[in-house]
Amino acid sequence: MISYRSASKSNRSYGDIALATIQITAETLRKLAKYDTPTICNVIELFNIRPRDVGYMDARIRAAFPEMQPMVGFAATAAMRCASPSNQSTYDVLEAQLKQFEGLAGPAVVVFQDLDDPPVGATFGEVMCSTYQAFGSVGIVTSGGGRDLAQVRALNFPVFSASTICSHAYTQIVDVGAPVRVGGLPVRTGDLLHGDCNGVSSIPLEIATEVADAADDFVAAEAHVLEYVKTSGEKTISELAARRRAMADAIATLRHRLSPGKAAL
């Protein structure tokens, strides 16, 4: 029998800001989806609200379809296992997961923690991904495996996993809505996730709008160097140094605007 937890955000908070008071608009999500995940990570660093070595999934979690555009959505968490028989079918639990979507602030990213170590079966396949997508999900992340990759690619549905496994074995969802840990990252229902070919990162809700608005300025700062080294013509170390100083100055100005008076973590 599974355990189901509501996706309600009213009893959780980041710092002193209750999640229920944070509004993430569709426009903010659209802006975030314009940028790759490394750029999003770089901008988050400028706020100095978390150490630089946390907040993202490690190398165990990889994009199955690296050519797809960035995935941006709110975590809908679940735990599953495949290693032992059960009277509970995965498909019997889909209704609970779909109800979980209703409590989110926007499109769902289904996040599974596979409790088997190592994983012995596929977390997802064509039927599950098609169902999630039909109800508004924009992707899936799992510490386990996936299958039906050709069919899921045809859906244009981003998936991130630790492996590919051809069988679902005894796949069963044992919990919906509880905090999980995937690729070293603690994830709670309602967390904002951004993923692409480079990996998956969380975006603190209290700065999500500012991250979206500042990303363009960060890209412009990097352009001081990139435009120089990518164009044809003779290059000099002195000019490169000048371009690097200009980039550093622009990033410092942006950091001061985003986190005035805060020292880098």
PEDA-V75080 format. One record per residue. N is the residue number from 1. RES is the residue in one letter. SS is DSSP state (h for helix, s for strand, l for the rest). PHI is phi in degrees with one decimal (999 if undefined). OMEGA is omega in whole degrees, 0 to 359 (none if undefined). Layout:
# PEDA-V75080
n:N res:RES ss:SS phi:PHI omega:OMEGA
n:N res:RES ss:SS phi:PHI omega:OMEGA
This chain:
# PEDA-V75080
n:1 res:M ss:l phi:999 omega:183
n:2 res:I ss:l phi:-83.5 omega:171
n:3 res:S ss:s phi:-104.2 omega:180
n:4 res:Y ss:s phi:-121.2 omega:179
n:5 res:R ss:l phi:-117.7 omega:181
n:6 res:S ss:l phi:-62.6 omega:177
n:7 res:A ss:l phi:-85.8 omega:181
n:8 res:S ss:l phi:-55.3 omega:183
n:9 res:K ss:l phi:-103.0 omega:190
n:10 res:S ss:l phi:-69.1 omega:183
n:11 res:N ss:l phi:-102.2 omega:179
n:12 res:R ss:l phi:-125.0 omega:179
n:13 res:S ss:s phi:-148.5 omega:170
n:14 res:Y ss:s phi:-108.8 omega:183
n:15 res:G ss:l phi:61.4 omega:181
n:16 res:D ss:l phi:-99.6 omega:186
n:17 res:I ss:s phi:-106.6 omega:178
n:18 res:A ss:s phi:-68.2 omega:182
n:19 res:L ss:h phi:-61.5 omega:182
n:20 res:A ss:h phi:-63.5 omega:182
n:21 res:T ss:h phi:-91.5 omega:184
n:22 res:I ss:l phi:-94.9 omega:180
n:23 res:Q ss:l phi:-108.5 omega:177
n:24 res:I ss:l phi:-105.1 omega:185
n:25 res:T ss:l phi:-82.3 omega:175
n:26 res:A ss:h phi:-61.6 omega:178
n:27 res:E ss:h phi:-65.7 omega:177
n:28 res:T ss:h phi:-62.6 omega:178
n:29 res:L ss:h phi:-62.3 omega:179
n:30 res:R ss:h phi:-63.2 omega:178
n:31 res:K ss:h phi:-62.9 omega:181
n:32 res:L ss:h phi:-60.3 omega:182
n:33 res:A ss:l phi:-71.2 omega:179
n:34 res:K ss:l phi:-75.8 omega:190
n:35 res:Y ss:l phi:-114.5 omega:177
n:36 res:D ss:l phi:-75.1 omega:184
n:37 res:T ss:h phi:-64.3 omega:176
n:38 res:P ss:h phi:-58.7 omega:177
n:39 res:T ss:h phi:-63.8 omega:178
n:40 res:I ss:h phi:-60.7 omega:178
n:41 res:C ss:h phi:-61.7 omega:180
n:42 res:N ss:h phi:-62.0 omega:181
n:43 res:V ss:h phi:-68.9 omega:179
n:44 res:I ss:h phi:-57.4 omega:180
n:45 res:E ss:h phi:-56.6 omega:185
n:46 res:L ss:h phi:-67.1 omega:181
n:47 res:F ss:l phi:-81.8 omega:178
n:48 res:N ss:l phi:54.6 omega:179
n:49 res:I ss:l phi:-107.8 omega:174
n:50 res:R ss:l phi:-151.3 omega:178
n:51 res:P ss:l phi:-58.9 omega:184
n:52 res:R ss:l phi:-72.9 omega:183
n:53 res:D ss:l phi:-100.3 omega:175
n:54 res:V ss:l phi:-133.0 omega:174
n:55 res:G ss:l phi:97.8 omega:180
n:56 res:Y ss:s phi:-144.8 omega:181
n:57 res:M ss:l phi:-83.6 omega:183
n:58 res:D ss:l phi:-84.2 omega:190
n:59 res:A ss:l phi:-68.7 omega:177
n:60 res:R ss:l phi:-69.1 omega:183
n:61 res:I ss:l phi:-102.7 omega:185
n:62 res:R ss:s phi:-128.9 omega:177
n:63 res:A ss:s phi:-71.9 omega:176
n:64 res:A ss:l phi:-71.7 omega:182
n:65 res:F ss:l phi:-127.2 omega:186
n:66 res:P ss:l phi:-63.9 omega:181
n:67 res:E ss:l phi:-78.8 omega:184
n:68 res:M ss:l phi:-77.0 omega:180
n:69 res:Q ss:l phi:-69.5 omega:181
n:70 res:P ss:l phi:-55.4 omega:176
n:71 res:M ss:s phi:-99.2 omega:178
n:72 res:V ss:s phi:-136.6 omega:179
n:73 res:G ss:s phi:-174.3 omega:186
n:74 res:F ss:s phi:-104.7 omega:187
n:75 res:A ss:s phi:-65.4 omega:169
n:76 res:A ss:s phi:-119.8 omega:193
n:77 res:T ss:s phi:-88.2 omega:176
n:78 res:A ss:s phi:-160.5 omega:174
n:79 res:A ss:s phi:-121.1 omega:182
n:80 res:M ss:s phi:-145.4 omega:173
n:81 res:R ss:s phi:-148.7 omega:183
n:82 res:C ss:l phi:-130.6 omega:194
n:83 res:A ss:l phi:-85.8 omega:183
n:84 res:S ss:l phi:-142.2 omega:181
n:85 res:P ss:l phi:-62.6 omega:179
n:86 res:S ss:l phi:-152.9 omega:175
n:87 res:N ss:l phi:-79.7 omega:182
n:88 res:Q ss:l phi:-92.1 omega:177
n:89 res:S ss:l phi:-86.3 omega:175
n:90 res:T ss:h phi:-55.1 omega:185
n:91 res:Y ss:h phi:-67.6 omega:177
n:92 res:D ss:h phi:-69.3 omega:185
n:93 res:V ss:h phi:-97.6 omega:183
n:94 res:L ss:h phi:-57.6 omega:180
n:95 res:E ss:h phi:-61.5 omega:179
n:96 res:A ss:h phi:-64.0 omega:178
n:97 res:Q ss:h phi:-66.4 omega:181
n:98 res:L ss:h phi:-66.3 omega:174
n:99 res:K ss:h phi:-65.2 omega:178
n:100 res:Q ss:h phi:-60.3 omega:180
n:101 res:F ss:h phi:-57.1 omega:186
n:102 res:E ss:h phi:-64.9 omega:182
n:103 res:G ss:l phi:-90.2 omega:182
n:104 res:L ss:l phi:-86.7 omega:182
n:105 res:A ss:l phi:-82.1 omega:182
n:106 res:G ss:l phi:-177.1 omega:184
n:107 res:P ss:l phi:-61.4 omega:185
n:108 res:A ss:s phi:-87.6 omega:163
n:109 res:V ss:s phi:-114.3 omega:181
n:110 res:V ss:s phi:-74.2 omega:183
n:111 res:V ss:s phi:-122.5 omega:181
n:112 res:F ss:s phi:-108.2 omega:164
n:113 res:Q ss:s phi:-100.8 omega:176
n:114 res:D ss:s phi:-83.5 omega:184
n:115 res:L ss:l phi:-80.3 omega:177
n:116 res:D ss:l phi:-78.7 omega:179
n:117 res:D ss:l phi:-137.6 omega:2
n:118 res:P ss:l phi:-81.1 omega:177
n:119 res:P ss:l phi:-59.8 omega:181
n:120 res:V ss:l phi:-119.5 omega:180
n:121 res:G ss:l phi:-149.9 omega:182
n:122 res:A ss:s phi:-79.1 omega:175
n:123 res:T ss:s phi:-70.7 omega:187
n:124 res:F ss:s phi:-134.1 omega:173
n:125 res:G ss:l phi:-152.1 omega:186
n:126 res:E ss:h phi:-62.5 omega:184
n:127 res:V ss:h phi:-64.7 omega:182
n:128 res:M ss:h phi:-65.6 omega:181
n:129 res:C ss:h phi:-64.4 omega:178
n:130 res:S ss:h phi:-62.8 omega:180
n:131 res:T ss:h phi:-67.3 omega:179
n:132 res:Y ss:h phi:-58.0 omega:181
n:133 res:Q ss:h phi:-62.8 omega:181
n:134 res:A ss:h phi:-61.6 omega:181
n:135 res:F ss:l phi:-102.0 omega:169
n:136 res:G ss:l phi:101.6 omega:178
n:137 res:S ss:l phi:-73.0 omega:181
n:138 res:V ss:l phi:-113.5 omega:178
n:139 res:G ss:s phi:165.9 omega:179
n:140 res:I ss:s phi:-141.6 omega:177
n:141 res:V ss:s phi:-129.9 omega:180
n:142 res:T ss:s phi:-145.0 omega:173
n:143 res:S ss:l phi:-82.1 omega:177
n:144 res:G ss:l phi:-97.6 omega:183
n:145 res:G ss:s phi:-109.8 omega:176
n:146 res:G ss:s phi:-137.2 omega:178
n:147 res:R ss:l phi:-148.0 omega:184
n:148 res:D ss:l phi:54.7 omega:189
n:149 res:L ss:h phi:-64.0 omega:179
n:150 res:A ss:h phi:-63.2 omega:180
n:151 res:Q ss:h phi:-69.0 omega:180
n:152 res:V ss:h phi:-70.9 omega:176
n:153 res:R ss:h phi:-58.9 omega:180
n:154 res:A ss:h phi:-63.1 omega:177
n:155 res:L ss:l phi:-77.1 omega:188
n:156 res:N ss:l phi:57.2 omega:185
n:157 res:F ss:l phi:-117.2 omega:183
n:158 res:P ss:s phi:-64.0 omega:175
n:159 res:V ss:s phi:-132.7 omega:180
n:160 res:F ss:s phi:-128.9 omega:184
n:161 res:S ss:s phi:-149.5 omega:180
n:162 res:A ss:l phi:-95.1 omega:183
n:163 res:S ss:s phi:-168.6 omega:172
n:164 res:T ss:s phi:-116.4 omega:181
n:165 res:I ss:l phi:-133.0 omega:189
n:166 res:C ss:l phi:-76.4 omega:182
n:167 res:S ss:l phi:-111.9 omega:175
n:168 res:H ss:l phi:-89.1 omega:179
n:169 res:A ss:l phi:51.3 omega:179
n:170 res:Y ss:l phi:-106.7 omega:186
n:171 res:T ss:l phi:-50.3 omega:177
n:172 res:Q ss:s phi:-148.8 omega:175
n:173 res:I ss:s phi:-86.6 omega:186
n:174 res:V ss:s phi:-106.7 omega:179
n:175 res:D ss:s phi:-158.4 omega:176
n:176 res:V ss:s phi:-125.8 omega:173
n:177 res:G ss:l phi:102.1 omega:181
n:178 res:A ss:l phi:-78.2 omega:173
n:179 res:P ss:l phi:-59.6 omega:179
n:180 res:V ss:s phi:-129.7 omega:175
n:181 res:R ss:s phi:-132.5 omega:184
n:182 res:V ss:s phi:-131.6 omega:181
n:183 res:G ss:l phi:57.9 omega:179
n:184 res:G ss:l phi:81.8 omega:183
n:185 res:L ss:s phi:-101.8 omega:171
n:186 res:P ss:s phi:-67.7 omega:181
n:187 res:V ss:s phi:-130.1 omega:176
n:188 res:R ss:l phi:-116.2 omega:176
n:189 res:T ss:l phi:-55.3 omega:181
n:190 res:G ss:l phi:99.6 omega:177
n:191 res:D ss:l phi:-64.0 omega:180
n:192 res:L ss:s phi:-92.3 omega:184
n:193 res:L ss:s phi:-118.3 omega:178
n:194 res:H ss:s phi:-132.9 omega:182
n:195 res:G ss:s phi:-143.4 omega:174
n:196 res:D ss:s phi:-154.6 omega:184
n:197 res:C ss:l phi:-62.4 omega:182
n:198 res:N ss:l phi:-91.0 omega:182
n:199 res:G ss:s phi:136.2 omega:185
n:200 res:V ss:s phi:-127.1 omega:178
n:201 res:S ss:s phi:-126.6 omega:169
n:202 res:S ss:s phi:-92.6 omega:176
n:203 res:I ss:s phi:-119.8 omega:178
n:204 res:P ss:l phi:-54.3 omega:186
n:205 res:L ss:h phi:-59.7 omega:186
n:206 res:E ss:h phi:-70.6 omega:178
n:207 res:I ss:h phi:-119.9 omega:187
n:208 res:A ss:h phi:-57.4 omega:181
n:209 res:T ss:h phi:-65.4 omega:179
n:210 res:E ss:h phi:-67.5 omega:177
n:211 res:V ss:h phi:-60.2 omega:180
n:212 res:A ss:h phi:-60.2 omega:182
n:213 res:D ss:h phi:-74.3 omega:185
n:214 res:A ss:h phi:-89.3 omega:186
n:215 res:A ss:h phi:-60.1 omega:179
n:216 res:D ss:h phi:-61.5 omega:180
n:217 res:D ss:h phi:-67.2 omega:178
n:218 res:F ss:h phi:-67.7 omega:177
n:219 res:V ss:h phi:-60.3 omega:179
n:220 res:A ss:h phi:-64.0 omega:178
n:221 res:A ss:h phi:-64.2 omega:179
n:222 res:E ss:h phi:-64.4 omega:182
n:223 res:A ss:h phi:-63.5 omega:177
n:224 res:H ss:h phi:-55.6 omega:180
n:225 res:V ss:h phi:-88.6 omega:187
n:226 res:L ss:h phi:-63.1 omega:180
n:227 res:E ss:h phi:-64.7 omega:179
n:228 res:Y ss:h phi:-72.8 omega:186
n:229 res:V ss:h phi:-75.7 omega:182
n:230 res:K ss:h phi:-92.7 omega:179
n:231 res:T ss:l phi:-90.4 omega:180
n:232 res:S ss:l phi:-75.4 omega:179
n:233 res:G ss:l phi:118.0 omega:181
n:234 res:E ss:l phi:-67.7 omega:180
n:235 res:K ss:l phi:-114.2 omega:176
n:236 res:T ss:l phi:-127.5 omega:179
n:237 res:I ss:h phi:-65.0 omega:180
n:238 res:S ss:h phi:-64.3 omega:178
n:239 res:E ss:h phi:-69.1 omega:177
n:240 res:L ss:h phi:-59.9 omega:179
n:241 res:A ss:h phi:-61.8 omega:179
n:242 res:A ss:h phi:-65.6 omega:179
n:243 res:R ss:h phi:-65.9 omega:179
n:244 res:R ss:h phi:-65.3 omega:177
n:245 res:R ss:h phi:-64.2 omega:179
n:246 res:A ss:h phi:-63.8 omega:177
n:247 res:M ss:h phi:-63.9 omega:180
n:248 res:A ss:h phi:-61.2 omega:180
n:249 res:D ss:h phi:-64.8 omega:180
n:250 res:A ss:h phi:-65.4 omega:178
n:251 res:I ss:h phi:-68.7 omega:178
n:252 res:A ss:h phi:-62.8 omega:178
n:253 res:T ss:h phi:-62.9 omega:179
n:254 res:L ss:h phi:-65.6 omega:179
n:255 res:R ss:h phi:-61.1 omega:180
n:256 res:H ss:h phi:-63.3 omega:179
n:257 res:R ss:h phi:-68.4 omega:185
n:258 res:L ss:h phi:-84.3 omega:183
n:259 res:S ss:l phi:-141.9 omega:183
n:260 res:P ss:l phi:-59.4 omega:176
n:261 res:G ss:l phi:80.1 omega:181
n:262 res:K ss:l phi:-100.7 omega:178
n:263 res:A ss:l phi:-76.5 omega:179
n:264 res:A ss:l phi:-63.3 omega:178
n:265 res:L ss:l phi:-84.5 omega:none
